[in-house]
Structures are given as C-alpha cells and as structure tokens.
Amino acid sequence: MRRLVVSQDVHPISDFRAGVTSFLKQVHDTKRPVVITQHGKGVAVLMDVNEYENILERIELLEDIQVGEKQIEKGKAVEHEKAKALILKKIGK
C-alpha cells in the first residue's frame, strides 16, 4: 500500500458524499487510502480491497511470527530436521 498524501487523500464527508465515484477511482488508481473526516476528525478510511487483503495477510504473518517467538522463548521450539521429519511422516513420505 502506498503512503497517504495528506493534501490529496484527506477529505470531509460532505465532499465524499458529493463525489463517491471519483473517490473510488482515486483509491483504485493510486492504491492509496482516503481518509474521510467529520467535523475535522478522521472517521473512516476507504481503501482498495486488494490492498486491504494484503494488509490482513501481513498482519496474520506478523502475528504468526510473534507466536513463534514466544514459543521459542518458552522452550517449545522444534529443531528444523525434527520438524521436517515429523511433517514428512504425516504426509506419508
């Protein structure tokens, strides 16, 4: 996802209501999110669905890494060769 450009990507809700289609096109074309404000405060973010899915995948990966690091700290790690052998055994190779 590309970084937000404040001068181009932050808009009041009244502008959003008046030009929804143009905001959807902007998000699609730039791959940058649009922040929608109400009374000068951010209330919503509009972003490309593929970019959103990519962010979710990255978050899941980071969470998995964090779980793995905690397991290593607790001594619950398995050596690579042992893990490989266990997996191969389970899949019948």
C-alpha positions as CSV (number, residue, x, y, z in Angstrom):
1,M,0.0,0.0,0.0
2,R,1.3,3.4,-0.8
3,R,1.6,6.1,1.9
4,L,-1.2,8.6,2.4
5,V,-0.7,12.0,0.9
6,V,-2.4,14.3,3.3
7,S,-3.0,17.1,0.9
8,Q,-4.7,14.7,-1.6
9,D,-6.1,11.9,0.5
10,V,-8.0,13.5,3.4
11,H,-11.5,14.8,2.6
12,P,-14.5,15.9,4.6
13,I,-17.6,13.6,4.4
14,S,-19.5,16.3,2.5
15,D,-17.0,16.0,-0.4
16,F,-17.2,12.2,-0.2
17,R,-21.0,12.2,-0.4
18,A,-20.9,14.5,-3.4
19,G,-18.3,12.5,-5.3
20,V,-18.2,8.9,-4.2
21,T,-17.4,7.6,-7.7
22,S,-14.3,9.9,-8.0
23,F,-13.1,8.8,-4.6
24,L,-13.4,5.1,-5.6
25,K,-11.5,5.8,-8.8
26,Q,-8.8,7.7,-6.8
27,V,-8.3,4.8,-4.5
28,H,-8.2,2.3,-7.3
29,D,-5.8,4.4,-9.4
30,T,-3.4,5.5,-6.7
31,K,-3.6,2.4,-4.3
32,R,-3.6,5.0,-1.5
33,P,-6.3,5.1,1.1
34,V,-8.6,8.0,1.5
35,V,-9.4,9.3,5.0
36,I,-12.9,10.7,5.4
37,T,-13.3,13.3,8.1
38,Q,-16.3,14.6,10.0
39,H,-16.1,17.8,12.0
40,G,-12.3,17.9,11.3
41,K,-11.7,14.4,12.7
42,G,-11.0,11.2,10.8
43,V,-13.9,8.8,11.0
44,A,-13.3,6.3,8.2
45,V,-10.8,5.0,5.7
46,L,-11.6,4.0,2.2
47,M,-9.1,1.7,0.6
48,D,-8.6,-0.7,-2.4
49,V,-9.9,-4.2,-1.5
50,N,-6.7,-5.9,-2.7
51,E,-4.6,-3.6,-0.6
52,Y,-6.8,-4.3,2.4
53,E,-6.4,-8.1,1.9
54,N,-2.6,-7.7,1.6
55,I,-2.6,-5.8,4.9
56,L,-4.6,-8.5,6.6
57,E,-2.2,-11.2,5.2
58,R,0.8,-9.2,6.5
59,I,-0.8,-8.8,9.9
60,E,-1.5,-12.6,10.1
61,L,2.1,-13.3,9.2
62,L,3.4,-10.9,11.8
63,E,1.1,-12.5,14.4
64,D,2.3,-16.0,13.5
65,I,5.9,-14.8,13.9
66,Q,5.1,-13.3,17.2
67,V,3.5,-16.6,18.4
68,G,6.6,-18.5,17.2
69,E,9.0,-16.2,19.0
70,K,7.0,-16.6,22.2
71,Q,7.1,-20.4,21.8
72,I,10.9,-20.3,21.3
73,E,11.2,-18.2,24.5
74,K,9.2,-20.8,26.4
75,G,11.4,-23.6,25.1
76,K,8.7,-25.1,22.9
77,A,10.7,-24.9,19.7
78,V,11.5,-27.9,17.5
79,E,14.7,-28.3,15.6
80,H,14.4,-27.9,11.8
81,E,15.4,-31.5,11.0
82,K,13.0,-32.9,13.6
83,A,10.1,-30.7,12.3
84,K,10.9,-31.8,8.7
85,A,10.8,-35.4,9.7
86,L,7.5,-35.0,11.6
87,I,5.9,-33.3,8.6
88,L,7.2,-35.9,6.1
89,K,5.9,-38.6,8.3
90,K,2.4,-37.1,8.5
91,I,2.2,-36.7,4.7
92,G,3.4,-40.2,4.2
93,K,6.8,-39.6,2.5
